[in-house]
């Protein structure tokens, strides 16, 4: 779909802001890679070939019996016996001497008999965010060739948790910010456009609601209903939508008596059309100015709640929980360094991007 001349000008202005443009590229690449986190860091193979059939463990459940084992439970692909079964085509000898069978199977023969060799394609990082690393020593373990960022206090691979946690944090932030922005813009538009008693009642209600101790409410709700992703989204949207109301309300109060609005009313244009088709675009610059603060505030709120133990479920790959691990393991500086670097990079890129978007929507801004 072709862009309108106005949007083409905005896109050109955004591209001329080199810091915002390259930040968008870098963030887009990082987020795009994180969307395929299971292909980068997971404790199951991406693809298995066994007896001339193909299996996709990252999407489907396969019992150990599917590879010649004895149990109906899901195959533990990291166990040496299961690896031997896959490579050797399901030989019973794998349960007696799996390493020896794997070594002999490289030539295609075991005990002089030809076998149908299988194979498995693993992700570059063969650990998921909750996989315990099988390495000797007390946790947290220092970085090495197998764990490039080391492990945390429960021997989970830090790099795998960062990849999965980055995706979770960005998706969480986009959902919360998007929902909060829609509600806040609508509420501010109604207040500013109609004014009078409507504005007065809304303002008093918002003042009362803003004074509610949100942290206590979140703690109480989690104690009653338990910690969950969507409950946390709902609660943060419930208390975060007021952030944009004041800005949008001020813009609509300023524009409600301008000539083009009065002319539209005189022509019989509906209130909704005037508000969201004619007045809202002029209020977008001020709105976009506030979005970086809302986004960074949402990421920080998630990290703080996870740090305090009132955020996402403990099984989730949380970057805030990584910060807590760094606090509890001061002898492992790689944890603090990783947490700081991830948060600094994420927040900086998002701020640069939205600064570029804000300037692109501002008709007074020009770039040489």
Beta strands, then each sheet from edge to edge (+ up, - down):
strand 1: 47-50
strand 2: 53-55
strand 3: 109-110
strand 4: 113-114
strand 5: 119-121
sheet 1: 2+ 1- 5+
sheet 2: 3+ 4-
end
